[in-house]
Amino acid sequence: MSIQKPRGQIQRIGVEQKGRPYGGVLLYESVDIAEVGLVNHQTERKETEHERKRRQTRFS
């Protein structure tokens, strides 16, 4: 949870900057969801790969 709080703030700032020049509430929300989903997907994928490697090393 502590990691999610700062992450959300950083994402919000980036989305706000992107949404401001665009001038669209819908776009702003869309970008937020897209950005969050991308970051979440990447983080989960990286964690899984790391865990997998660790597991293999342990098994070996």
PyMOL Python script that loads the backbone (N, CA, C, O; Angstrom):
from pymol import cmd

cmd.read_pdbstr("""\
ATOM      1  N   MET A   1       0.846  -1.194   0.000  1.00  0.00           N
ATOM      2  CA  MET A   1       0.000   0.000   0.000  1.00  0.00           C
ATOM      3  C   MET A   1       0.882   1.246   0.000  1.00  0.00           C
ATOM      4  O   MET A   1       0.586   2.232  -0.675  1.00  0.00           O
ATOM      5  N   SER A   2       1.966   1.185   0.765  1.00  0.00           N
ATOM      6  CA  SER A   2       2.840   2.364   0.826  1.00  0.00           C
ATOM      7  C   SER A   2       3.446   2.630  -0.557  1.00  0.00           C
ATOM      8  O   SER A   2       3.687   3.783  -0.915  1.00  0.00           O
ATOM      9  N   ILE A   3       3.690   1.583  -1.323  1.00  0.00           N
ATOM     10  CA  ILE A   3       4.273   1.773  -2.664  1.00  0.00           C
ATOM     11  C   ILE A   3       3.208   2.330  -3.608  1.00  0.00           C
ATOM     12  O   ILE A   3       3.511   3.134  -4.489  1.00  0.00           O
ATOM     13  N   GLN A   4       1.965   1.900  -3.420  1.00  0.00           N
ATOM     14  CA  GLN A   4       0.902   2.342  -4.324  1.00  0.00           C
ATOM     15  C   GLN A   4       0.648   3.839  -4.149  1.00  0.00           C
ATOM     16  O   GLN A   4       0.363   4.534  -5.125  1.00  0.00           O
ATOM     17  N   LYS A   5       0.749   4.347  -2.907  1.00  0.00           N
ATOM     18  CA  LYS A   5       0.445   5.763  -2.670  1.00  0.00           C
ATOM     19  C   LYS A   5       1.370   6.669  -3.492  1.00  0.00           C
ATOM     20  O   LYS A   5       0.868   7.498  -4.251  1.00  0.00           O
ATOM     21  N   PRO A   6       2.697   6.548  -3.373  1.00  0.00           N
ATOM     22  CA  PRO A   6       3.588   7.425  -4.142  1.00  0.00           C
ATOM     23  C   PRO A   6       3.445   7.185  -5.639  1.00  0.00           C
ATOM     24  O   PRO A   6       3.536   8.120  -6.435  1.00  0.00           O
ATOM     25  N   ARG A   7       3.225   5.947  -6.015  1.00  0.00           N
ATOM     26  CA  ARG A   7       3.110   5.634  -7.432  1.00  0.00           C
ATOM     27  C   ARG A   7       1.916   6.384  -8.021  1.00  0.00           C
ATOM     28  O   ARG A   7       1.991   6.959  -9.107  1.00  0.00           O
ATOM     29  N   GLY A   8       0.796   6.360  -7.261  1.00  0.00           N
ATOM     30  CA  GLY A   8      -0.410   7.045  -7.739  1.00  0.00           C
ATOM     31  C   GLY A   8      -0.145   8.533  -7.894  1.00  0.00           C
ATOM     32  O   GLY A   8      -0.590   9.149  -8.862  1.00  0.00           O
ATOM     33  N   GLN A   9       0.579   9.113  -6.944  1.00  0.00           N
ATOM     34  CA  GLN A   9       0.855  10.550  -7.023  1.00  0.00           C
ATOM     35  C   GLN A   9       1.668  10.855  -8.286  1.00  0.00           C
ATOM     36  O   GLN A   9       1.360  11.793  -9.021  1.00  0.00           O
ATOM     37  N   ILE A  10       2.685  10.071  -8.521  1.00  0.00           N
ATOM     38  CA  ILE A  10       3.541  10.316  -9.692  1.00  0.00           C
ATOM     39  C   ILE A  10       2.697  10.192 -10.968  1.00  0.00           C
ATOM     40  O   ILE A  10       2.791  11.022 -11.872  1.00  0.00           O
ATOM     41  N   GLN A  11       1.879   9.147 -11.020  1.00  0.00           N
ATOM     42  CA  GLN A  11       1.048   8.951 -12.204  1.00  0.00           C
ATOM     43  C   GLN A  11       0.089  10.126 -12.368  1.00  0.00           C
ATOM     44  O   GLN A  11      -0.107  10.631 -13.474  1.00  0.00           O
ATOM     45  N   ARG A  12      -0.508  10.557 -11.256  1.00  0.00           N
ATOM     46  CA  ARG A  12      -1.486  11.655 -11.327  1.00  0.00           C
ATOM     47  C   ARG A  12      -0.819  12.907 -11.906  1.00  0.00           C
ATOM     48  O   ARG A  12      -1.394  13.582 -12.760  1.00  0.00           O
ATOM     49  N   ILE A  13       0.368  13.205 -11.447  1.00  0.00           N
ATOM     50  CA  ILE A  13       1.057  14.411 -11.927  1.00  0.00           C
ATOM     51  C   ILE A  13       1.272  14.294 -13.447  1.00  0.00           C
ATOM     52  O   ILE A  13       1.000  15.236 -14.192  1.00  0.00           O
ATOM     53  N   GLY A  14       1.759  13.139 -13.892  1.00  0.00           N
ATOM     54  CA  GLY A  14       2.013  12.959 -15.320  1.00  0.00           C
ATOM     55  C   GLY A  14       0.722  13.063 -16.117  1.00  0.00           C
ATOM     56  O   GLY A  14       0.684  13.689 -17.176  1.00  0.00           O
ATOM     57  N   VAL A  15      -0.332  12.445 -15.601  1.00  0.00           N
ATOM     58  CA  VAL A  15      -1.605  12.489 -16.330  1.00  0.00           C
ATOM     59  C   VAL A  15      -2.129  13.917 -16.361  1.00  0.00           C
ATOM     60  O   VAL A  15      -2.637  14.380 -17.382  1.00  0.00           O
ATOM     61  N   GLU A  16      -2.000  14.617 -15.221  1.00  0.00           N
ATOM     62  CA  GLU A  16      -2.511  15.996 -15.175  1.00  0.00           C
ATOM     63  C   GLU A  16      -1.792  16.847 -16.230  1.00  0.00           C
ATOM     64  O   GLU A  16      -2.429  17.606 -16.961  1.00  0.00           O
ATOM     65  N   GLN A  17      -0.486  16.717 -16.301  1.00  0.00           N
ATOM     66  CA  GLN A  17       0.259  17.525 -17.278  1.00  0.00           C
ATOM     67  C   GLN A  17      -0.205  17.185 -18.700  1.00  0.00           C
ATOM     68  O   GLN A  17      -0.361  18.071 -19.540  1.00  0.00           O
ATOM     69  N   LYS A  18      -0.418  15.916 -18.951  1.00  0.00           N
ATOM     70  CA  LYS A  18      -0.836  15.506 -20.296  1.00  0.00           C
ATOM     71  C   LYS A  18      -2.257  15.994 -20.570  1.00  0.00           C
ATOM     72  O   LYS A  18      -2.557  16.487 -21.657  1.00  0.00           O
ATOM     73  N   GLY A  19      -3.123  15.852 -19.575  1.00  0.00           N
ATOM     74  CA  GLY A  19      -4.533  16.206 -19.774  1.00  0.00           C
ATOM     75  C   GLY A  19      -4.731  17.713 -19.883  1.00  0.00           C
ATOM     76  O   GLY A  19      -5.622  18.165 -20.602  1.00  0.00           O
ATOM     77  N   ARG A  20      -3.922  18.491 -19.188  1.00  0.00           N
ATOM     78  CA  ARG A  20      -4.122  19.959 -19.190  1.00  0.00           C
ATOM     79  C   ARG A  20      -4.034  20.522 -20.618  1.00  0.00           C
ATOM     80  O   ARG A  20      -4.975  21.180 -21.061  1.00  0.00           O
ATOM     81  N   PRO A  21      -2.943  20.287 -21.346  1.00  0.00           N
ATOM     82  CA  PRO A  21      -2.830  20.856 -22.688  1.00  0.00           C
ATOM     83  C   PRO A  21      -3.917  20.315 -23.620  1.00  0.00           C
ATOM     84  O   PRO A  21      -4.410  21.027 -24.495  1.00  0.00           O
ATOM     85  N   TYR A  22      -4.283  19.045 -23.419  1.00  0.00           N
ATOM     86  CA  TYR A  22      -5.304  18.455 -24.284  1.00  0.00           C
ATOM     87  C   TYR A  22      -6.655  19.122 -24.041  1.00  0.00           C
ATOM     88  O   TYR A  22      -7.417  19.354 -24.979  1.00  0.00           O
ATOM     89  N   GLY A  23      -6.952  19.434 -22.747  1.00  0.00           N
ATOM     90  CA  GLY A  23      -8.228  20.098 -22.440  1.00  0.00           C
ATOM     91  C   GLY A  23      -9.393  19.169 -22.677  1.00  0.00           C
ATOM     92  O   GLY A  23     -10.305  19.501 -23.435  1.00  0.00           O
ATOM     93  N   GLY A  24      -9.381  17.990 -22.033  1.00  0.00           N
ATOM     94  CA  GLY A  24     -10.514  17.066 -22.197  1.00  0.00           C
ATOM     95  C   GLY A  24     -10.659  16.207 -20.952  1.00  0.00           C
ATOM     96  O   GLY A  24      -9.721  15.510 -20.567  1.00  0.00           O
ATOM     97  N   VAL A  25     -11.811  16.251 -20.330  1.00  0.00           N
ATOM     98  CA  VAL A  25     -12.007  15.460 -19.101  1.00  0.00           C
ATOM     99  C   VAL A  25     -11.990  13.974 -19.462  1.00  0.00           C
ATOM    100  O   VAL A  25     -11.367  13.173 -18.765  1.00  0.00           O
ATOM    101  N   LEU A  26     -12.667  13.609 -20.539  1.00  0.00           N
ATOM    102  CA  LEU A  26     -12.736  12.196 -20.921  1.00  0.00           C
ATOM    103  C   LEU A  26     -11.326  11.691 -21.232  1.00  0.00           C
ATOM    104  O   LEU A  26     -10.923  10.620 -20.776  1.00  0.00           O
ATOM    105  N   LEU A  27     -10.587  12.473 -22.010  1.00  0.00           N
ATOM    106  CA  LEU A  27      -9.236  12.046 -22.382  1.00  0.00           C
ATOM    107  C   LEU A  27      -8.391  11.882 -21.119  1.00  0.00           C
ATOM    108  O   LEU A  27      -7.632  10.923 -20.981  1.00  0.00           O
ATOM    109  N   TYR A  28      -8.539  12.833 -20.210  1.00  0.00           N
ATOM    110  CA  TYR A  28      -7.744  12.789 -18.975  1.00  0.00           C
ATOM    111  C   TYR A  28      -8.008  11.478 -18.259  1.00  0.00           C
ATOM    112  O   TYR A  28      -7.077  10.804 -17.821  1.00  0.00           O
ATOM    113  N   GLU A  29      -9.299  11.111 -18.139  1.00  0.00           N
ATOM    114  CA  GLU A  29      -9.617   9.859 -17.443  1.00  0.00           C
ATOM    115  C   GLU A  29      -9.063   8.664 -18.239  1.00  0.00           C
ATOM    116  O   GLU A  29      -8.504   7.733 -17.660  1.00  0.00           O
ATOM    117  N   SER A  30      -9.221   8.701 -19.549  1.00  0.00           N
ATOM    118  CA  SER A  30      -8.753   7.594 -20.393  1.00  0.00           C
ATOM    119  C   SER A  30      -7.248   7.417 -20.210  1.00  0.00           C
ATOM    120  O   SER A  30      -6.768   6.299 -20.026  1.00  0.00           O
ATOM    121  N   VAL A  31      -6.513   8.514 -20.259  1.00  0.00           N
ATOM    122  CA  VAL A  31      -5.053   8.427 -20.132  1.00  0.00           C
ATOM    123  C   VAL A  31      -4.695   7.837 -18.772  1.00  0.00           C
ATOM    124  O   VAL A  31      -3.793   7.006 -18.664  1.00  0.00           O
ATOM    125  N   ASP A  32      -5.416   8.277 -17.731  1.00  0.00           N
ATOM    126  CA  ASP A  32      -5.126   7.788 -16.379  1.00  0.00           C
ATOM    127  C   ASP A  32      -5.275   6.275 -16.347  1.00  0.00           C
ATOM    128  O   ASP A  32      -4.392   5.568 -15.862  1.00  0.00           O
ATOM    129  N   ILE A  33      -6.391   5.779 -16.863  1.00  0.00           N
ATOM    130  CA  ILE A  33      -6.638   4.330 -16.824  1.00  0.00           C
ATOM    131  C   ILE A  33      -5.572   3.606 -17.650  1.00  0.00           C
ATOM    132  O   ILE A  33      -5.006   2.606 -17.207  1.00  0.00           O
ATOM    133  N   ALA A  34      -5.305   4.123 -18.859  1.00  0.00           N
ATOM    134  CA  ALA A  34      -4.334   3.463 -19.737  1.00  0.00           C
ATOM    135  C   ALA A  34      -2.960   3.432 -19.068  1.00  0.00           C
ATOM    136  O   ALA A  34      -2.286   2.402 -19.056  1.00  0.00           O
ATOM    137  N   GLU A  35      -2.558   4.573 -18.513  1.00  0.00           N
ATOM    138  CA  GLU A  35      -1.232   4.641 -17.896  1.00  0.00           C
ATOM    139  C   GLU A  35      -1.159   3.668 -16.716  1.00  0.00           C
ATOM    140  O   GLU A  35      -0.187   2.926 -16.572  1.00  0.00           O
ATOM    141  N   VAL A  36      -2.191   3.681 -15.881  1.00  0.00           N
ATOM    142  CA  VAL A  36      -2.180   2.805 -14.698  1.00  0.00           C
ATOM    143  C   VAL A  36      -2.110   1.346 -15.156  1.00  0.00           C
ATOM    144  O   VAL A  36      -1.332   0.554 -14.625  1.00  0.00           O
ATOM    145  N   GLY A  37      -2.939   1.005 -16.152  1.00  0.00           N
ATOM    146  CA  GLY A  37      -2.953  -0.384 -16.612  1.00  0.00           C
ATOM    147  C   GLY A  37      -1.578  -0.790 -17.146  1.00  0.00           C
ATOM    148  O   GLY A  37      -1.091  -1.883 -16.856  1.00  0.00           O
ATOM    149  N   LEU A  38      -0.963   0.086 -17.918  1.00  0.00           N
ATOM    150  CA  LEU A  38       0.350  -0.251 -18.480  1.00  0.00           C
ATOM    151  C   LEU A  38       1.359  -0.465 -17.362  1.00  0.00           C
ATOM    152  O   LEU A  38       2.089  -1.456 -17.354  1.00  0.00           O
ATOM    153  N   VAL A  39       1.395   0.463 -16.427  1.00  0.00           N
ATOM    154  CA  VAL A  39       2.379   0.353 -15.339  1.00  0.00           C
ATOM    155  C   VAL A  39       2.105  -0.903 -14.531  1.00  0.00           C
ATOM    156  O   VAL A  39       3.028  -1.638 -14.181  1.00  0.00           O
ATOM    157  N   ASN A  40       0.825  -1.149 -14.235  1.00  0.00           N
ATOM    158  CA  ASN A  40       0.478  -2.330 -13.438  1.00  0.00           C
ATOM    159  C   ASN A  40       0.923  -3.595 -14.174  1.00  0.00           C
ATOM    160  O   ASN A  40       1.517  -4.493 -13.577  1.00  0.00           O
ATOM    161  N   HIS A  41       0.635  -3.656 -15.463  1.00  0.00           N
ATOM    162  CA  HIS A  41       0.977  -4.854 -16.242  1.00  0.00           C
ATOM    163  C   HIS A  41       2.499  -5.070 -16.218  1.00  0.00           C
ATOM    164  O   HIS A  41       2.973  -6.181 -15.982  1.00  0.00           O
ATOM    165  N   GLN A  42       3.242  -4.005 -16.463  1.00  0.00           N
ATOM    166  CA  GLN A  42       4.698  -4.130 -16.496  1.00  0.00           C
ATOM    167  C   GLN A  42       5.225  -4.596 -15.139  1.00  0.00           C
ATOM    168  O   GLN A  42       6.056  -5.501 -15.061  1.00  0.00           O
ATOM    169  N   THR A  43       4.734  -3.973 -14.084  1.00  0.00           N
ATOM    170  CA  THR A  43       5.228  -4.322 -12.745  1.00  0.00           C
ATOM    171  C   THR A  43       4.928  -5.790 -12.462  1.00  0.00           C
ATOM    172  O   THR A  43       5.792  -6.528 -11.989  1.00  0.00           O
ATOM    173  N   GLU A  44       3.704  -6.206 -12.751  1.00  0.00           N
ATOM    174  CA  GLU A  44       3.341  -7.599 -12.457  1.00  0.00           C
ATOM    175  C   GLU A  44       4.222  -8.552 -13.286  1.00  0.00           C
ATOM    176  O   GLU A  44       4.688  -9.571 -12.775  1.00  0.00           O
ATOM    177  N   ARG A  45       4.440  -8.222 -14.534  1.00  0.00           N
ATOM    178  CA  ARG A  45       5.231  -9.097 -15.400  1.00  0.00           C
ATOM    179  C   ARG A  45       6.666  -9.179 -14.860  1.00  0.00           C
ATOM    180  O   ARG A  45       7.235 -10.268 -14.779  1.00  0.00           O
ATOM    181  N   LYS A  46       7.237  -8.056 -14.501  1.00  0.00           N
ATOM    182  CA  LYS A  46       8.612  -8.053 -14.010  1.00  0.00           C
ATOM    183  C   LYS A  46       8.709  -8.865 -12.717  1.00  0.00           C
ATOM    184  O   LYS A  46       9.638  -9.653 -12.538  1.00  0.00           O
ATOM    185  N   GLU A  47       7.759  -8.669 -11.835  1.00  0.00           N
ATOM    186  CA  GLU A  47       7.790  -9.387 -10.558  1.00  0.00           C
ATOM    187  C   GLU A  47       7.692 -10.901 -10.809  1.00  0.00           C
ATOM    188  O   GLU A  47       8.412 -11.690 -10.197  1.00  0.00           O
ATOM    189  N   THR A  48       6.806 -11.280 -11.703  1.00  0.00           N
ATOM    190  CA  THR A  48       6.630 -12.711 -11.972  1.00  0.00           C
ATOM    191  C   THR A  48       7.935 -13.290 -12.520  1.00  0.00           C
ATOM    192  O   THR A  48       8.376 -14.359 -12.096  1.00  0.00           O
ATOM    193  N   GLU A  49       8.540 -12.579 -13.457  1.00  0.00           N
ATOM    194  CA  GLU A  49       9.791 -13.087 -14.045  1.00  0.00           C
ATOM    195  C   GLU A  49      10.858 -13.217 -12.960  1.00  0.00           C
ATOM    196  O   GLU A  49      11.571 -14.218 -12.896  1.00  0.00           O
ATOM    197  N   HIS A  50      10.958 -12.200 -12.112  1.00  0.00           N
ATOM    198  CA  HIS A  50      11.968 -12.233 -11.050  1.00  0.00           C
ATOM    199  C   HIS A  50      11.709 -13.414 -10.125  1.00  0.00           C
ATOM    200  O   HIS A  50      12.631 -14.142  -9.757  1.00  0.00           O
ATOM    201  N   GLU A  51      10.451 -13.594  -9.754  1.00  0.00           N
ATOM    202  CA  GLU A  51      10.112 -14.702  -8.848  1.00  0.00           C
ATOM    203  C   GLU A  51      10.431 -16.040  -9.530  1.00  0.00           C
ATOM    204  O   GLU A  51      10.942 -16.963  -8.896  1.00  0.00           O
ATOM    205  N   ARG A  52      10.129 -16.128 -10.796  1.00  0.00           N
ATOM    206  CA  ARG A  52      10.376 -17.369 -11.526  1.00  0.00           C
ATOM    207  C   ARG A  52      11.884 -17.684 -11.510  1.00  0.00           C
ATOM    208  O   ARG A  52      12.284 -18.817 -11.240  1.00  0.00           O
ATOM    209  N   LYS A  53      12.695 -16.689 -11.795  1.00  0.00           N
ATOM    210  CA  LYS A  53      14.146 -16.892 -11.813  1.00  0.00           C
ATOM    211  C   LYS A  53      14.604 -17.340 -10.423  1.00  0.00           C
ATOM    212  O   LYS A  53      15.398 -18.270 -10.280  1.00  0.00           O
ATOM    213  N   ARG A  54      14.090 -16.665  -9.421  1.00  0.00           N
ATOM    214  CA  ARG A  54      14.501 -16.988  -8.057  1.00  0.00           C
ATOM    215  C   ARG A  54      14.111 -18.435  -7.738  1.00  0.00           C
ATOM    216  O   ARG A  54      14.884 -19.175  -7.130  1.00  0.00           O
ATOM    217  N   ARG A  55      12.931 -18.818  -8.147  1.00  0.00           N
ATOM    218  CA  ARG A  55      12.461 -20.175  -7.872  1.00  0.00           C
ATOM    219  C   ARG A  55      13.372 -21.196  -8.576  1.00  0.00           C
ATOM    220  O   ARG A  55      13.770 -22.203  -7.991  1.00  0.00           O
ATOM    221  N   GLN A  56      13.684 -20.911  -9.826  1.00  0.00           N
ATOM    222  CA  GLN A  56      14.541 -21.844 -10.577  1.00  0.00           C
ATOM    223  C   GLN A  56      15.898 -21.971  -9.888  1.00  0.00           C
ATOM    224  O   GLN A  56      16.413 -23.076  -9.718  1.00  0.00           O
ATOM    225  N   THR A  57      16.460 -20.863  -9.503  1.00  0.00           N
ATOM    226  CA  THR A  57      17.770 -20.890  -8.845  1.00  0.00           C
ATOM    227  C   THR A  57      17.685 -21.709  -7.563  1.00  0.00           C
ATOM    228  O   THR A  57      18.589 -22.484  -7.251  1.00  0.00           O
ATOM    229  N   ARG A  58      16.601 -21.534  -6.829  1.00  0.00           N
ATOM    230  CA  ARG A  58      16.458 -22.257  -5.571  1.00  0.00           C
ATOM    231  C   ARG A  58      16.358 -23.760  -5.865  1.00  0.00           C
ATOM    232  O   ARG A  58      16.973 -24.584  -5.188  1.00  0.00           O
ATOM    233  N   PHE A  59      15.572 -24.089  -6.886  1.00  0.00           N
ATOM    234  CA  PHE A  59      15.381 -25.498  -7.209  1.00  0.00           C
ATOM    235  C   PHE A  59      16.720 -26.114  -7.635  1.00  0.00           C
ATOM    236  O   PHE A  59      17.068 -27.226  -7.238  1.00  0.00           O
ATOM    237  N   SER A  60      17.446 -25.369  -8.440  1.00  0.00           N
ATOM    238  CA  SER A  60      18.738 -25.866  -8.916  1.00  0.00           C
ATOM    239  C   SER A  60      19.658 -26.037  -7.721  1.00  0.00           C
ATOM    240  O   SER A  60      20.808 -26.447  -7.880  1.00  0.00           O
TER     241      SER A  60
END
""", "prot")
cmd.dss("prot")
cmd.show_as("cartoon", "prot")
cmd.util.cbc("prot")
cmd.orient("prot")
